[in-house]
């Protein structure tokens, strides 16, 4: 059986031009894989911590390399547990979630390659004990973020993402086509009305002088050009409300609004009556738990109430949130927690509670990193978020899903 022979790390640039890292794992049978790690601009307060890239490179190439040489890459759980123990903190603050995750994911990829398996098949085995068969795969519905705001753009739009979502029964290839069609229709509409068509961090357009209503109006018009809204396609919002919460108030600057939690919930209720919204992510500040419970009671039977910054892919936090009945769906970002094993634990916990699972990218990505596409297929996630159908680092994830779909 192949053993880990060498682990090395280096600094690279991500899609925003910021520094991140990638790790190369070499096995003694000649297998070599390279795994970059993403980084986020909208970061939850309870996420596992990144360390400076120079430190991460050093940790991976020396301390982590030394302790993992000779280990069996098929023992993913024991390797991840060793990395967690080696760090010794609750938030990965000593070695860094970026250091640990790059190694954890690279080792999984190396093991899959060594066994001659597709990554989704091997990840499926790690997750459920059964390798995924290409003839019996379930594909996630892609969620396309086609108008960017918040920390992902420079347009003074408070809400971070406005999304189009194909109907759940849409075949993957058709869903990708729908997202691309609507994206192009949106660009045409923006140009016709003299709005900017530059794009934000996740490939969505970032026109100035929009509000939530005008952004959703544009989405409706772009979708309605070819598809039936409420049947073929629906809409979603990632508010990332923590980014505009200060001193107990929610500030929507472009509408000159200053709202308490009750008023913020009423604001969403108004949007819900006007638009075919089925998805609402991080609608409140992550520490505003009483208001999350109120919002859940009001909307959970009607749409997906999605926790991202609220739960940060942490199984321990998720258990508390489940008990309090605050959400019915979760975002999964491996870099929020730091290891593949903990990511699997989080997904299993969510599925035990019948929650929707959305595997997600980050705003800082790499065009050669398609790990989340295989992960989403492996765990049978209902949805995947990879941004707009534009920019190489976003498109790469959709193209990898299409490769798996067609058996290419």
N, C-alpha and C positions, 0 to 999 in steps of 0.2 A: 504494500500500500504506500502511496506517495506521502511524503512528509514535507513540511515547510522548510525550505532551504534558506530563504532570504526575504527580508521585507525592507523596502526602501520608500522614501517619501520625498516629494519636492513641492515647491510653491508653483502655482499656476494662476492664470487669470480666469475669473468667471465671466458670465455674460454681461455683468455691469462694469467690467473693468476693475473689479476689486480682487484682492488676493484671496485665494483659497488653496487647498492642497489636493494632491492625488497620491495614492499609494500603490506601489507595485509589489505584488506577492509572487515569488518564484517557488515552485515545488521541485523536488529532486528528480522528478520524471520529465522535466523540461517544460512543464506547464507554466505560463506566465500570464498574469492579468494585471490591468491597471484600473483603479477605481477612484474617480474624483468625488468630492463631496460638495453639495450645494450650500448656500447660505441665504438667510432671509433678511429682508429689510423690516418687515412687520414681525417683531419677535415677541412672543409671550413672556411675561415676567417669570414664569416657572419653567421655561425651557432649560434643558441641559446647556451648560456654558461652553462656548468656544474659547480656545486660547489663541494667542498670537500665532500666526502661521509659521514663523521661525521656530518657535517653541514646539509646535506640533511636528514639524519636520524632524526636529531633533529627538523628540520623544519616540516617534514611530521608528526612526532609523537606528536608534540605539537601544533604549530600555525595552520597548515593546518587541523589537526584533530579537533581542537577546533572550527574552523569556519564551518566545514562541518558536524559535528554531527547533526543528525535530518533532514538533507537534503534528498530529494528524488533522488535516484540514476538514475532514468529515465530522469531527467532533465540535460542531458549531456552538452548541450550548455551553460546553465546558470552556471553550476558548473565550466566549463572550463573558462568562462568569469570572474567568481569570482576569480579563481586562477591567471589569467592574471592581473586582477586589484590589487590583493593582492601583486603580485610581483612588479608591477609598473614601470618596465624598458622595454626598447625595445628588449632586448636580453635575458630576463629571468635571468639577472645577479644577482638578489638579492636572490631569493629562489632557483634558479637553474633549468635548463630544466630537469635535472634528477629527482629532487624532484617532479616537476609539472607533468611530463609525467607519472611517476610511479603511481601517484594518478589518473590521467585522464584515463589511460588504465585500471587500476584495477577497477575503478568504472563502466566502460562500461562492463567489464567482469562480475562483480557482478550483474549488472542489467540483463544481458542476462541469467545468471544462475538462478536468482530469478524468471524470467519469464518462465523458462523451455525451452529456445530457444538455438539453436546452436549459437555460437558467430558470425559466418558469417551472419546468418539470422538477428540477432539483429543489427549488424553493417550496414547491408544493409538497415535496417529501418532508422537508424540514418542518413545515407548518402542520401537516396533517398525518404524516407517516406514510403517505401514498404519493408516488410520482404521478404527475399530471400526464394524461394521455392526450395527444394532439387531436384525437378524434372526438374528445368529450370535454371541450373547454368552454367556460363561460367568460364572456368579455364584459369589461366595465363600460358603462355609458360615459362618453367624454363630456366634460363640462367646459365650455369655451368662454374664457374671460376676454371679451372683445372691446370693452371700454374700461380703461384703467384710471384709477384715481388714488386718493390717499397717498401712502408712502411709495406706491409703485409708479407715480406720475408726477408731473410738474404743472398741474392744471388747476389747483385749488378746489378740486372736487373731493368732498369729504369722504364719501364711501369709496372703498378700495377697488371693488370689482363689480362689474355688471355683466352677467353671463347668460348665454343661451344654452338650453339643455334639450337635446333630442328626447323623444319619448322612449321609455325604457325598453320597449319591444323592438326598437330600431336596430337592424344589423350593424355591426361596427363600421363596415365600409360605407354604408349609407349615412351613418351618424357623422363620420368624418367629412363626408361630402356636404352634408347639411351645414355643419359648422363653417366650412370653407365658403359655401355659397352665401351664407348670411353675413359673414365677415366682409366679403367683396361687395355685397349690396350696401352694407353700412358705409364702407369707404366712398362709394359712389354718392350716397346721400349727403355725407359730410362735405364732400367737395362741391356738390351742387349748391349747398347753403353756406359756402365760404368758411367752413370750420377746418381747423388744422387736422392733418391725418398723420402726424408723427405718432410714434408708438411708445408706450411705457415699458417698464421692466419686463412685463409678461406678454408683450406683443400686441396688447389691445391698444386701440386708439386713445389719445389723451387730449381731446379738444378742450379748449378753455370755455368758460362761461356756460357750463352745463349745471343742472341740478339733478337730483335723483329722478324727478319726473321727466325732464327733457331727455335724460339718458335712456330711460325706459321707453319713452316715446320713439326714440331713434331705433331701439332694438325691435320694437313692434313693427315699425315700418319696414325695416330691413328684412325681418323674418316673413312678414306678410306678403312680400313680393313673390315668394315661391312656395311657402308652406302655410299650413293651417295652424294658427296659434291656439293653444289649448288642446290640440290633438296631436299634431306632429312635433311641436316644439313648445317649450316653456321657458321661463326666465328665473334668474337667481341673482341674489346680491350677497356679496361679502362686505359687510359694513366695516369690519375691523374697528369696532366702536371704541376700543381702548385708545386709538390714536386721536380721537377728538373728545375724550372725556377728561375733564379737569375740575378739581374741587367739587365733585358731586354733581356736575352738570355736563350735558352733552351739547357741544357747540357745532352747529351746521353753518359755517361761515358764509357760504354762498347764498344761503337763504336768510341770513341774519337771525338765526334761531338759537336760543339758549333754553334747553329743556331739562327738566328733571326726569327721573326714570319712567314715571307714569306717562309723561308727555311723549317721551321717546317711543314707548310702546304704542301709544295712540298714533304716532307718526307712521309706524310700520303698518298699523291697522288700516290707515288711509291708503297707503300704497297697495296693500293687499286687495282692497275693494276695486282698484282701478286697473290692475295689471295681473297677468297670468303667472304670478309668482308661486313657485313650489319649493323654493330654497332660500334660507336666510341664515347666513353664517356670521358668527361673532356679532350679533346685533347689539350686545351690551358689553360693558367693561367686565373683564374676567373676574373681578372681585365683587361685582354687584349681584351676588347670589340670590337675594330675595327677589329681585326683579326678574332674574332668569326664570325663577319658578312661576312667577305671575305670567310671563310671556309664554312659557311652556303650556300652562293650563289653557291659555287663550288660543294658541295657534297649533299645538302639536298634532291635532287631528286633521289639520288642513294643509300643512306643509312641513318640509324638513327644517327642524331647528338644529343647526349644526355648530358643534363646538370645536374650535381650533385653539386659540389662545387660552380658552377656558380649561382644556384638558391636556394640551401639549404632548400628546401621544404617551402619556404616563399612566400605566395601569392603576397605580395607587390613587391618583387623582380621579380617574374615571370611575372607580368604584364608589367614591364619595358622591360624585355627581349623579350617578345612577340612583343611588339611594335617595337623593334629594329630588329626583324627577325634574331635570332641568333641560335636557336635550333628547332628541331621538336619532341623531346622526353624528358621526365624528369624522374629523380630518385625521389622516395618518401621514405623518412626516417622520421618517426614521431619524433624521438629524435632530429632532426635538428631544429624543430620548437617548440616542447614542449607540445602541446595538440592535442587530437584527432580532435576537432572541426576545428582547423587551418589546420590540415592535410587534412580533407575533403574539406575545402575551396580551398586549393592548387590543389587538384585533379580535382575539378570541373572547376577551372580556366584553367587547362591544357586541359581538355576534350572539353571545349568550343572552344578552339583554335585547335581542332583536333590533339592534340599531343599524341604520344604514352606514356603510363604510365607504369613505372617499379617500383614495390614495392620492397624495398631492405632491407636486413639485414645490420649489421655493423660487423667490424672485431672482436669486443669483444662481444660475445653472451652468451646465457645460454641454456642448453639442455632442460629445461622445459618451454621455451618461444617460442610458435608457433603463437603469435598474428598476425604477418605479413601474415601468410598463410590465415587466416580467413579474414584479411583486403583485401588482393588481390582479393579474391573471391567476397567479399562484394561490392567492387567498380568496378568490372569487369575490372581489370587491364590487359593489354595485356601481361605483362611479370612479372616474379618474379625472383629476384636474392637472392640466399641463399648459394652461394659458391659451392664447389665441393660436389659430393655425398659421402662424408667421413667426419668424426668427428661428434660426437653426436649432437652438437649444430647446425650443418648444416643439417644433415640428418633429425632431428626432424621436420624441416619445410616441407621437401618433404614428409615425412611420414604423417604429418597432412593433406596435400593436398590430398594424396592418401586415407586417411580416409574419407574425404569429397566426393571425387570422387566415391568411392565405397559405400558410405552411411553406413560406418561401425559403 
